[in-house]
Amino acid sequence: MAEFKARLRRAGLHRGRLLDLGCGRGRNSLPFLRSGWTVCGLDVAPAALKDFRRAGRGLPGRLELLRHDLAEPLPFLDSHFDAVQEITAADNLTRGTRRRRFWSEIARVLKPGGYFLTYHFLPQDGYYGPLLRKTRDPGRGRLYDPEAHMWFQFYSMEEIRGAAGNRLRLQSLKEYRYPGPMFGSTYRRVLQAAVWRRSGKNGGTRP
């Protein structure tokens, strides 16, 4: 997430409004709060939001938290945020209509010139890869996670671009591989970070 924040600074976005989708306890948004950003965090888990609120107390930025199911439309006006981040939150949206709406909604609430970071697992991942190979139809990229008791589906850059109606332009792709824990064991995690930009002029607050 440090790389995303650095990219925003290079683009002149030193402060602004950040939307964190599936924010959890706020680990990925706290650096923005420390820099004076307004952070809006959405998550379905009340306990996680409570922990996030506690962690954000006393920091310079403004924190807004909302319990929200990401399968539903985003409760914001058009062009409301300077930046949006989604850190493996979309993987559990497996219905096609909900997934397409999710990407379209991100493009809608992002200001022209704003940036969107998505961080997602790849099929080579040491935990999800074997589960994908066991599924009946691996070509769909959809699998059931017996430990988490939920469905999971990989997504592609083409899916995001199509659902967003070409309003998002891909800026960079970077793959990450590292050992990581999952349900008491360590696996080789394989993820990809993609940064998109909404067509138009830059927004945000400059020093």
GROMACS elastic network, one bead per residue, 0.5 to 0.9 nm:
[ bonds ]
;  ai    aj funct       b0    kb
    1     4     6  0.51399   500
    1     5     6  0.63477   500
    1     6     6  0.86260   500
    1    28     6  0.63658   500
    1    29     6  0.84774   500
    1    31     6  0.86726   500
    1   117     6  0.88013   500
    2     5     6  0.51279   500
    2     6     6  0.61226   500
    2     7     6  0.86232   500
    2    28     6  0.88491   500
    2    31     6  0.80608   500
    3     6     6  0.50134   500
    3     7     6  0.61550   500
    3     8     6  0.86981   500
    4     7     6  0.50650   500
    4     8     6  0.63572   500
    4     9     6  0.87749   500
    4   115     6  0.89449   500
    4   117     6  0.71862   500
    4   195     6  0.78149   500
    5     8     6  0.51507   500
    5     9     6  0.63842   500
    5    10     6  0.88163   500
    5    13     6  0.87773   500
    5    14     6  0.86326   500
    5    31     6  0.83362   500
    5    32     6  0.76060   500
    6     9     6  0.50629   500
    6    10     6  0.62994   500
    6    11     6  0.86929   500
    7    10     6  0.51052   500
    7    11     6  0.63195   500
    7    12     6  0.88226   500
    7    13     6  0.85475   500
    8    11     6  0.50145   500
    8    12     6  0.64124   500
    8    13     6  0.50015   500
    8    14     6  0.68852   500
    8    15     6  0.89407   500
    8    83     6  0.83833   500
    8   114     6  0.88243   500
    8   115     6  0.76188   500
    9    12     6  0.50322   500
    9    14     6  0.51265   500
    9    15     6  0.84563   500
   10    13     6  0.72556   500
   10    14     6  0.84960   500
   11    14     6  0.84427   500
   11   202     6  0.76884   500
   12    15     6  0.86903   500
   12   202     6  0.79670   500
   12   203     6  0.85378   500
   12   204     6  0.76336   500
   12   205     6  0.77835   500
   12   206     6  0.61015   500
   12   207     6  0.86031   500
   13    16     6  0.68240   500
   13    82     6  0.79991   500
   13   114     6  0.88881   500
   13   202     6  0.80647   500
   13   203     6  0.72622   500
   13   204     6  0.52346   500
   13   205     6  0.60423   500
   13   206     6  0.61497   500
   13   207     6  0.88751   500
   14    35     6  0.78035   500
   14    36     6  0.84920   500
   14    37     6  0.80243   500
   14   204     6  0.73404   500
   14   205     6  0.62616   500
   14   206     6  0.57065   500
   14   207     6  0.68132   500
   15    18     6  0.89439   500
   15    32     6  0.80992   500
   15    35     6  0.71168   500
   15    36     6  0.61782   500
   15    38     6  0.77627   500
   15    82     6  0.87778   500
   15   204     6  0.61492   500
   15   205     6  0.51181   500
   15   206     6  0.67137   500
   15   207     6  0.80656   500
   16    36     6  0.80948   500
   16    37     6  0.52376   500
   16    38     6  0.61419   500
   16    39     6  0.84640   500
   16    81     6  0.75981   500
   16    82     6  0.58706   500
   16    83     6  0.78295   500
   16   203     6  0.80855   500
   16   205     6  0.55786   500
   16   206     6  0.86886   500
   17    37     6  0.60371   500
   17    39     6  0.59216   500
   17    40     6  0.74906   500
   17    80     6  0.77822   500
   17    81     6  0.50846   500
   17    82     6  0.52664   500
   17    83     6  0.65204   500
   17    84     6  0.85467   500
   17   204     6  0.74400   500
   18    29     6  0.82922   500
   18    32     6  0.80118   500
   18    37     6  0.70250   500
   18    38     6  0.61982   500
   18    40     6  0.61402   500
   18    41     6  0.83567   500
   18    81     6  0.58814   500
   18    82     6  0.61002   500
   18    84     6  0.55634   500
   18    85     6  0.76540   500
   19    23     6  0.87765   500
   19    29     6  0.89540   500
   19    38     6  0.86728   500
   19    39     6  0.60377   500
   19    41     6  0.60379   500
   19    42     6  0.77708   500
   19    81     6  0.65590   500
   19    82     6  0.82721   500
   19    83     6  0.63823   500
   19    85     6  0.63407   500
   19    86     6  0.86075   500
   19   110     6  0.89276   500
   20    23     6  0.52091   500
   20    26     6  0.83661   500
   20    28     6  0.81705   500
   20    29     6  0.70201   500
   20    39     6  0.71890   500
   20    40     6  0.61480   500
   20    42     6  0.62791   500
   20    43     6  0.87018   500
   20    83     6  0.87119   500
   20    84     6  0.59831   500
   20    85     6  0.51011   500
   20    86     6  0.62689   500
   20    87     6  0.82727   500
   21    24     6  0.86505   500
   21    40     6  0.85206   500
   21    41     6  0.62686   500
   21    42     6  0.52095   500
   21    43     6  0.67605   500
   21    70     6  0.75533   500
   21    84     6  0.75257   500
   21    85     6  0.62374   500
   21    86     6  0.50982   500
   21    87     6  0.74235   500
   21    89     6  0.68558   500
   21    90     6  0.87545   500
   22    41     6  0.72352   500
   22    42     6  0.54955   500
   22    44     6  0.74890   500
   22    68     6  0.87735   500
   22    69     6  0.88310   500
   22    70     6  0.75757   500
   22    85     6  0.89145   500
   22    86     6  0.67471   500
   22    87     6  0.71792   500
   22    88     6  0.81184   500
   22    89     6  0.53510   500
   22    90     6  0.83905   500
   23    26     6  0.53756   500
   23    27     6  0.78429   500
   23    28     6  0.74520   500
   23    29     6  0.76206   500
   23    40     6  0.88072   500
   23    41     6  0.53466   500
   23    42     6  0.57345   500
   23    43     6  0.57088   500
   23    48     6  0.82467   500
   23    49     6  0.79493   500
   23    52     6  0.83848   500
   23    85     6  0.88209   500
   23    86     6  0.80076   500
   23    87     6  0.79156   500
   23    89     6  0.83975   500
   24    27     6  0.76263   500
   24    28     6  0.88871   500
   24    41     6  0.81074   500
   24    42     6  0.79643   500
   24    43     6  0.61123   500
   24    44     6  0.85180   500
   24    45     6  0.74175   500
   24    47     6  0.87748   500
   24    48     6  0.50957   500
   24    49     6  0.64138   500
   24    51     6  0.84333   500
   24    52     6  0.71898   500
   25    28     6  0.85253   500
   25    29     6  0.89921   500
   25    47     6  0.84099   500
   25    49     6  0.60144   500
   25    50     6  0.77445   500
   25    51     6  0.54976   500
   25    53     6  0.81059   500
   25    55     6  0.79721   500
   26    29     6  0.52149   500
   26    30     6  0.60022   500
   26    41     6  0.76448   500
   26    48     6  0.81484   500
   26    49     6  0.79415   500
   26    51     6  0.80271   500
   26    52     6  0.50706   500
   26    53     6  0.83332   500
   26    55     6  0.77445   500
   26    56     6  0.81654   500
   27    30     6  0.57427   500
   27    31     6  0.81136   500
   27    52     6  0.80213   500
   27    55     6  0.89288   500
   28    31     6  0.70426   500
   28    32     6  0.82686   500
   28    85     6  0.88213   500
   28    87     6  0.83386   500
   29    32     6  0.53931   500
   29    33     6  0.65855   500
   29    34     6  0.89273   500
   29    39     6  0.70327   500
   29    41     6  0.82573   500
   29    85     6  0.89864   500
   30    33     6  0.50305   500
   30    34     6  0.62381   500
   30    35     6  0.87434   500
   30    39     6  0.86261   500
   30    52     6  0.87031   500
   30    55     6  0.79364   500
   30    56     6  0.68037   500
   30    59     6  0.84780   500
   31    34     6  0.50833   500
   31    35     6  0.64556   500
   31    36     6  0.89924   500
   31    37     6  0.88894   500
   32    35     6  0.50872   500
   32    36     6  0.65010   500
   32    37     6  0.53103   500
   32    38     6  0.77597   500
   32    39     6  0.72718   500
   32    61     6  0.73936   500
   33    36     6  0.51758   500
   33    37     6  0.51233   500
   33    38     6  0.66374   500
   33    39     6  0.66202   500
   33    56     6  0.72797   500
   33    59     6  0.60758   500
   33    60     6  0.61843   500
   33    62     6  0.67693   500
   33    63     6  0.74078   500
   34    37     6  0.74521   500
   34    56     6  0.86583   500
   34    59     6  0.54959   500
   34    60     6  0.56808   500
   34    61     6  0.61914   500
   35    59     6  0.84607   500
   35    60     6  0.68294   500
   35    61     6  0.66697   500
   36    59     6  0.77754   500
   36    62     6  0.72249   500
   37    60     6  0.78741   500
   37    62     6  0.66243   500
   37    63     6  0.85397   500
   38    61     6  0.53342   500
   38    63     6  0.59158   500
   38    64     6  0.76290   500
   39    61     6  0.73132   500
   39    62     6  0.62133   500
   39    63     6  0.50230   500
   39    64     6  0.61176   500
   39    65     6  0.82007   500
   40    62     6  0.84257   500
   40    63     6  0.60424   500
   40    65     6  0.56437   500
   40    66     6  0.76170   500
   41    49     6  0.79806   500
   41    52     6  0.87237   500
   41    63     6  0.76921   500
   41    64     6  0.62766   500
   41    66     6  0.63106   500
   41    67     6  0.84537   500
   42    49     6  0.80973   500
   42    64     6  0.87369   500
   42    65     6  0.60758   500
   42    66     6  0.50846   500
   42    67     6  0.57688   500
   42    68     6  0.57372   500
   42    69     6  0.80818   500
   42    70     6  0.80438   500
   43    46     6  0.75795   500
   43    48     6  0.76566   500
   43    49     6  0.69026   500
   43    65     6  0.81547   500
   43    66     6  0.67763   500
   43    67     6  0.52189   500
   43    68     6  0.54721   500
   43    69     6  0.68187   500
   43    70     6  0.76761   500
   44    48     6  0.84547   500
   44    49     6  0.83979   500
   44    66     6  0.83455   500
   44    67     6  0.50982   500
   44    68     6  0.51155   500
   44    69     6  0.54232   500
   44    70     6  0.78559   500
   45    48     6  0.54650   500
   45    49     6  0.65433   500
   45    50     6  0.88643   500
   45    67     6  0.69304   500
   45    68     6  0.85272   500
   46    49     6  0.51190   500
   46    50     6  0.61645   500
   46    51     6  0.87320   500
   46    66     6  0.89402   500
   46    67     6  0.66593   500
   47    50     6  0.50648   500
   47    51     6  0.63424   500
   47    52     6  0.86732   500
   48    51     6  0.51449   500
   48    52     6  0.61841   500
   48    53     6  0.86831   500
   49    53     6  0.61545   500
   49    54     6  0.86266   500
   49    65     6  0.67303   500
   49    66     6  0.77855   500
   49    67     6  0.75946   500
   50    53     6  0.51675   500
   50    54     6  0.63452   500
   50    55     6  0.87526   500
   50    65     6  0.89115   500
   51    54     6  0.50999   500
   51    55     6  0.62062   500
   51    56     6  0.86445   500
   52    55     6  0.50852   500
   52    56     6  0.61369   500
   52    57     6  0.88222   500
   52    65     6  0.84428   500
   53    56     6  0.51882   500
   53    57     6  0.64645   500
   53    63     6  0.75083   500
   53    64     6  0.85815   500
   53    65     6  0.76147   500
   54    57     6  0.55563   500
   55    58     6  0.85093   500
   55    59     6  0.86712   500
   56    59     6  0.57817   500
   56    60     6  0.89472   500
   56    61     6  0.84670   500
   56    62     6  0.86031   500
   56    63     6  0.70613   500
   57    60     6  0.88129   500
   57    63     6  0.86301   500
   58    61     6  0.86229   500
   59    62     6  0.78387   500
   59    63     6  0.89840   500
   68    71     6  0.86480   500
   68    72     6  0.77771   500
   68    74     6  0.83270   500
   68    75     6  0.88037   500
   69    72     6  0.57469   500
   69    73     6  0.85765   500
   69    74     6  0.89092   500
   70    73     6  0.72150   500
   70    74     6  0.74463   500
   70    89     6  0.82968   500
   70    90     6  0.79826   500
   70    93     6  0.80824   500
   70    98     6  0.86960   500
   70   102     6  0.72676   500
   71    74     6  0.88786   500
   71    90     6  0.89766   500
   71    93     6  0.67622   500
   71    95     6  0.89954   500
   71    98     6  0.56649   500
   71    99     6  0.75988   500
   71   101     6  0.82284   500
   71   102     6  0.69731   500
   72    75     6  0.87257   500
   72    98     6  0.75464   500
   72   101     6  0.83657   500
   72   102     6  0.78689   500
   73    76     6  0.87631   500
   73    98     6  0.89085   500
   73   101     6  0.73105   500
   73   102     6  0.71780   500
   73   105     6  0.67243   500
   74    77     6  0.86019   500
   74   102     6  0.81807   500
   74   105     6  0.64493   500
   74   106     6  0.80455   500
   74   109     6  0.80133   500
   76    79     6  0.86689   500
   76    80     6  0.68310   500
   76   109     6  0.65731   500
   77    80     6  0.58171   500
   77   108     6  0.81891   500
   77   109     6  0.62632   500
   78    81     6  0.85646   500
   78   105     6  0.89140   500
   78   107     6  0.87918   500
   78   108     6  0.53711   500
   78   110     6  0.71141   500
   78   111     6  0.76400   500
   79    82     6  0.80305   500
   79   107     6  0.83153   500
   79   108     6  0.62346   500
   79   112     6  0.68812   500
   79   114     6  0.88929   500
   80   108     6  0.85007   500
   80   109     6  0.51629   500
   80   110     6  0.58945   500
   80   111     6  0.59838   500
   81    84     6  0.69185   500
   81   109     6  0.61430   500
   81   111     6  0.55997   500
   81   114     6  0.73342   500
   81   203     6  0.87907   500
   81   204     6  0.85574   500
   82   109     6  0.89768   500
   82   110     6  0.61557   500
   82   111     6  0.55738   500
   82   112     6  0.82135   500
   82   113     6  0.77589   500
   82   115     6  0.67212   500
   82   116     6  0.87922   500
   82   202     6  0.83419   500
   82   203     6  0.60691   500
   82   204     6  0.57079   500
   83   110     6  0.65942   500
   83   111     6  0.78357   500
   83   114     6  0.53845   500
   83   116     6  0.56665   500
   83   117     6  0.80228   500
   83   204     6  0.87737   500
   84   106     6  0.74446   500
   84   109     6  0.87955   500
   84   110     6  0.70303   500
   84   114     6  0.81061   500
   84   115     6  0.64517   500
   84   117     6  0.63261   500
   84   118     6  0.85212   500
   85   115     6  0.84457   500
   85   116     6  0.56256   500
   85   118     6  0.59030   500
   85   119     6  0.81632   500
   86    89     6  0.58877   500
   86    90     6  0.72399   500
   86   116     6  0.79486   500
   86   117     6  0.61966   500
   86   119     6  0.64024   500
   86   120     6  0.84779   500
   87    90     6  0.78799   500
   87   117     6  0.78322   500
   87   118     6  0.58038   500
   87   120     6  0.66056   500
   87   193     6  0.88975   500
   88    91     6  0.58208   500
   88    92     6  0.83579   500
   88   118     6  0.73544   500
   88   119     6  0.56083   500
   88   121     6  0.70448   500
   89    92     6  0.66551   500
   89    93     6  0.80920   500
   89   118     6  0.88918   500
   89   119     6  0.86004   500
   89   120     6  0.81844   500
   90    93     6  0.53968   500
   90    94     6  0.84207   500
   90    99     6  0.75126   500
   90   102     6  0.80656   500
   90   118     6  0.88855   500
   90   120     6  0.81453   500
   90   152     6  0.89226   500
   90   153     6  0.84283   500
   90   154     6  0.87307   500
   90   155     6  0.83461   500
   91    94     6  0.72676   500
   91   120     6  0.73750   500
   91   121     6  0.80736   500
   91   151     6  0.85137   500
   91   152     6  0.54824   500
   91   153     6  0.52380   500
   91   154     6  0.59761   500
   91   155     6  0.72181   500
   92   150     6  0.74526   500
   92   151     6  0.60306   500
   92   153     6  0.63028   500
   92   154     6  0.87584   500
   93    96     6  0.80993   500
   93    98     6  0.67263   500
   93    99     6  0.59026   500
   93   102     6  0.87355   500
   93   151     6  0.80501   500
   93   152     6  0.71774   500
   93   153     6  0.71576   500
   94    97     6  0.87945   500
   94    98     6  0.75024   500
   94    99     6  0.67683   500
   94   142     6  0.74115   500
   94   151     6  0.69937   500
   94   152     6  0.65340   500
   94   153     6  0.57869   500
   94   154     6  0.88161   500
   95    98     6  0.54297   500
   95    99     6  0.62172   500
   95   100     6  0.87396   500
   96    99     6  0.51788   500
   96   100     6  0.61825   500
   96   101     6  0.85679   500
   97   100     6  0.52680   500
   97   101     6  0.61439   500
   97   102     6  0.85581   500
   98   101     6  0.51111   500
   98   102     6  0.60367   500
   98   103     6  0.88628   500
   99   102     6  0.50225   500
   99   103     6  0.65510   500
   99   104     6  0.86560   500
   99   159     6  0.88554   500
   99   160     6  0.88743   500
   99   163     6  0.83131   500
  100   103     6  0.54832   500
  100   104     6  0.61992   500
  100   105     6  0.85722   500
  100   159     6  0.77028   500
  100   160     6  0.75772   500
  100   162     6  0.82925   500
  100   163     6  0.50136   500
  100   164     6  0.78005   500
  101   105     6  0.58799   500
  101   106     6  0.85827   500
  101   163     6  0.71182   500
  101   164     6  0.84837   500
  102   105     6  0.51907   500
  102   106     6  0.64333   500
  102   107     6  0.89530   500
  102   163     6  0.83312   500
  102   164     6  0.89347   500
  103   106     6  0.52089   500
  103   107     6  0.65421   500
  103   108     6  0.87460   500
  103   159     6  0.84796   500
  103   160     6  0.58100   500
  103   161     6  0.82473   500
  103   162     6  0.88672   500
  103   163     6  0.58082   500
  103   164     6  0.56681   500
  104   107     6  0.52481   500
  104   108     6  0.62527   500
  104   109     6  0.89515   500
  104   160     6  0.80371   500
  104   162     6  0.88393   500
  104   163     6  0.54466   500
  104   165     6  0.73560   500
  104   167     6  0.88116   500
  105   109     6  0.62746   500
  105   110     6  0.85512   500
  105   164     6  0.78274   500
  106   109     6  0.54638   500
  106   110     6  0.61275   500
  106   116     6  0.81081   500
  106   164     6  0.78562   500
  107   110     6  0.53612   500
  107   111     6  0.81604   500
  107   112     6  0.89796   500
  107   116     6  0.85703   500
  107   164     6  0.58678   500
  107   165     6  0.85662   500
  107   167     6  0.64160   500
  107   168     6  0.65814   500
  107   198     6  0.69576   500
  108   111     6  0.78837   500
  108   164     6  0.82656   500
  108   167     6  0.86539   500
  110   113     6  0.82472   500
  110   114     6  0.59825   500
  110   115     6  0.75287   500
  110   116     6  0.79162   500
  110   198     6  0.69356   500
  111   114     6  0.51229   500
  111   115     6  0.83181   500
  111   198     6  0.68750   500
  111   199     6  0.87136   500
  111   200     6  0.81640   500
  111   201     6  0.86404   500
  111   202     6  0.80691   500
  111   203     6  0.67873   500
  111   204     6  0.89872   500
  112   115     6  0.87056   500
  112   167     6  0.89335   500
  112   197     6  0.80541   500
  112   198     6  0.50494   500
  112   199     6  0.53837   500
  112   201     6  0.57307   500
  112   202     6  0.65779   500
  112   203     6  0.71316   500
  113   197     6  0.61708   500
  113   198     6  0.50070   500
  113   199     6  0.55074   500
  113   203     6  0.60446   500
  114   196     6  0.84649   500
  114   197     6  0.57339   500
  114   198     6  0.53940   500
  114   199     6  0.79462   500
  114   200     6  0.81885   500
  114   201     6  0.81029   500
  114   202     6  0.61932   500
  114   203     6  0.63691   500
  114   204     6  0.80647   500
  115   168     6  0.87545   500
  115   195     6  0.68906   500
  115   196     6  0.56224   500
  115   198     6  0.63034   500
  116   168     6  0.83953   500
  116   194     6  0.81502   500
  116   195     6  0.56596   500
  116   197     6  0.61955   500
  116   198     6  0.78605   500
  117   193     6  0.70005   500
  117   194     6  0.57979   500
  117   196     6  0.63965   500
  117   197     6  0.89556   500
  118   192     6  0.81965   500
  118   193     6  0.58396   500
  118   194     6  0.53654   500
  118   195     6  0.65855   500
  118   196     6  0.82596   500
  119   191     6  0.68590   500
  119   192     6  0.57195   500
  119   194     6  0.64275   500
  119   195     6  0.88142   500
  120   154     6  0.78264   500
  120   155     6  0.79645   500
  120   190     6  0.86736   500
  120   191     6  0.54087   500
  120   192     6  0.54977   500
  120   193     6  0.65969   500
  120   194     6  0.84301   500
  121   124     6  0.81891   500
  121   125     6  0.65290   500
  121   128     6  0.80918   500
  121   154     6  0.69079   500
  121   155     6  0.85726   500
  121   189     6  0.77491   500
  121   190     6  0.59846   500
  121   192     6  0.63251   500
  122   125     6  0.56385   500
  122   128     6  0.82590   500
  122   129     6  0.79336   500
  122   154     6  0.68439   500
  122   155     6  0.84322   500
  122   175     6  0.89738   500
  122   189     6  0.86687   500
  122   190     6  0.58035   500
  122   191     6  0.53732   500
  122   192     6  0.67768   500
  123   126     6  0.84692   500
  123   128     6  0.67456   500
  123   129     6  0.50351   500
  123   130     6  0.87167   500
  123   132     6  0.73975   500
  123   141     6  0.77417   500
  123   154     6  0.71883   500
  123   190     6  0.79073   500
  123   191     6  0.88457   500
  124   127     6  0.86225   500
  124   128     6  0.76849   500
  124   129     6  0.52840   500
  124   130     6  0.85616   500
  124   188     6  0.89092   500
  124   189     6  0.82068   500
  124   190     6  0.61659   500
  124   191     6  0.85705   500
  125   128     6  0.54974   500
  125   129     6  0.50545   500
  125   130     6  0.81811   500
  125   177     6  0.85428   500
  125   187     6  0.80500   500
  125   188     6  0.63749   500
  125   189     6  0.50440   500
  125   191     6  0.71660   500
  126   129     6  0.56350   500
  126   130     6  0.69596   500
  126   179     6  0.89727   500
  126   186     6  0.89156   500
  126   187     6  0.52219   500
  126   189     6  0.56132   500
  126   190     6  0.70827   500
  127   130     6  0.63787   500
  127   131     6  0.71497   500
  127   182     6  0.76580   500
  127   186     6  0.87786   500
  127   187     6  0.60109   500
  127   188     6  0.73373   500
  127   189     6  0.71352   500
  128   131     6  0.51652   500
  128   132     6  0.61342   500
  128   133     6  0.88014   500
  128   143     6  0.82059   500
  128   145     6  0.80253   500
  128   152     6  0.87113   500
  128   189     6  0.88624   500
  129   132     6  0.50910   500
  129   133     6  0.64050   500
  129   134     6  0.88795   500
  130   133     6  0.51424   500
  130   134     6  0.64780   500
  131   134     6  0.52017   500
  131   135     6  0.65664   500
  131   143     6  0.64516   500
  131   144     6  0.73330   500
  131   145     6  0.72699   500
  132   135     6  0.53375   500
  132   136     6  0.86423   500
  132   137     6  0.84038   500
  132   138     6  0.56814   500
  132   139     6  0.89197   500
  132   141     6  0.66863   500
  132   142     6  0.68966   500
  132   143     6  0.55364   500
  132   144     6  0.82393   500
  133   136     6  0.81765   500
  133   137     6  0.85490   500
  133   138     6  0.60596   500
  133   143     6  0.87631   500
  134   137     6  0.86080   500
  134   138     6  0.76767   500
  134   143     6  0.82061   500
  135   138     6  0.57032   500
  135   141     6  0.88396   500
  135   142     6  0.75925   500
  135   143     6  0.58786   500
  135   144     6  0.77647   500
  136   139     6  0.89759   500
  136   143     6  0.86420   500
  137   140     6  0.60321   500
  137   141     6  0.76195   500
  137   142     6  0.75249   500
  137   143     6  0.85462   500
  138   141     6  0.52643   500
  138   142     6  0.66267   500
  138   143     6  0.77335   500
  139   142     6  0.79548   500
  140   143     6  0.86997   500
  140   153     6  0.78772   500
  140   154     6  0.82794   500
  141   152     6  0.82495   500
  141   153     6  0.53813   500
  141   154     6  0.52594   500
  141   155     6  0.76043   500
  142   151     6  0.72691   500
  142   152     6  0.57664   500
  142   154     6  0.66306   500
  143   150     6  0.87974   500
  143   151     6  0.58581   500
  143   152     6  0.53629   500
  143   153     6  0.62444   500
  143   154     6  0.88489   500
  144   148     6  0.86691   500
  144   149     6  0.73509   500
  144   150     6  0.59852   500
  144   152     6  0.60191   500
  144   153     6  0.86379   500
  145   148     6  0.55219   500
  145   149     6  0.56559   500
  145   150     6  0.55506   500
  145   151     6  0.59592   500
  145   152     6  0.67978   500
  146   150     6  0.70255   500
  146   151     6  0.86840   500
  147   150     6  0.81440   500
  147   183     6  0.73057   500
  148   151     6  0.84426   500
  148   183     6  0.87417   500
  155   158     6  0.84591   500
  155   159     6  0.66817   500
  155   160     6  0.80258   500
  156   159     6  0.52477   500
  156   160     6  0.67231   500
  156   161     6  0.88632   500
  157   160     6  0.52063   500
  157   161     6  0.61648   500
  157   162     6  0.85796   500
  157   170     6  0.82451   500
  157   194     6  0.82096   500
  158   161     6  0.51168   500
  158   162     6  0.60342   500
  158   163     6  0.85025   500
  159   162     6  0.53081   500
  159   163     6  0.61157   500
  159   164     6  0.84835   500
  160   163     6  0.52772   500
  160   164     6  0.59860   500
  160   165     6  0.85788   500
  160   166     6  0.87466   500
  160   168     6  0.82181   500
  161   164     6  0.52619   500
  161   165     6  0.63334   500
  161   166     6  0.54542   500
  161   167     6  0.76149   500
  161   168     6  0.63855   500
  161   169     6  0.75407   500
  161   170     6  0.82421   500
  162   165     6  0.52445   500
  162   166     6  0.63265   500
  163   166     6  0.78218   500
  164   167     6  0.56368   500
  164   168     6  0.63580   500
  165   168     6  0.76571   500
  166   169     6  0.68291   500
  166   199     6  0.89013   500
  167   197     6  0.82962   500
  167   198     6  0.58299   500
  167   199     6  0.61059   500
  168   196     6  0.58209   500
  168   197     6  0.54410   500
  168   199     6  0.64904   500
  169   195     6  0.85533   500
  169   196     6  0.52910   500
  169   197     6  0.51798   500
  169   198     6  0.63394   500
  169   199     6  0.69612   500
  170   173     6  0.80387   500
  170   194     6  0.72617   500
  170   195     6  0.61304   500
  170   197     6  0.64798   500
  171   194     6  0.74643   500
  171   195     6  0.54049   500
  171   196     6  0.52385   500
  171   197     6  0.66081   500
  172   193     6  0.79825   500
  172   194     6  0.56883   500
  172   195     6  0.53225   500
  172   196     6  0.72932   500
  173   192     6  0.68098   500
  173   193     6  0.57108   500
  173   195     6  0.67507   500
  174   191     6  0.85037   500
  174   192     6  0.55617   500
  174   193     6  0.52457   500
  174   194     6  0.66636   500
  175   190     6  0.72269   500
  175   191     6  0.57723   500
  175   193     6  0.63545   500
  175   194     6  0.88998   500
  176   189     6  0.77980   500
  176   190     6  0.57895   500
  176   191     6  0.52356   500
  176   192     6  0.59898   500
  176   193     6  0.78022   500
  177   188     6  0.66917   500
  177   189     6  0.55453   500
  177   191     6  0.66199   500
  177   192     6  0.88549   500
  178   187     6  0.82834   500
  178   188     6  0.56633   500
  178   189     6  0.54187   500
  178   190     6  0.69797   500
  178   191     6  0.89774   500
  179   186     6  0.62528   500
  179   187     6  0.54780   500
  179   189     6  0.57838   500
  179   190     6  0.88750   500
  180   185     6  0.82274   500
  180   186     6  0.52555   500
  180   187     6  0.54369   500
  180   188     6  0.62621   500
  180   189     6  0.59347   500
  181   184     6  0.63759   500
  181   185     6  0.54558   500
  181   187     6  0.62114   500
  181   188     6  0.87610   500
  181   189     6  0.86786   500
  182   185     6  0.54205   500
  182   186     6  0.60793   500
  182   187     6  0.70205   500
  183   186     6  0.83184   500
  186   189     6  0.87954   500
  197   200     6  0.86878   500
  198   201     6  0.86675   500
  199   202     6  0.89677   500
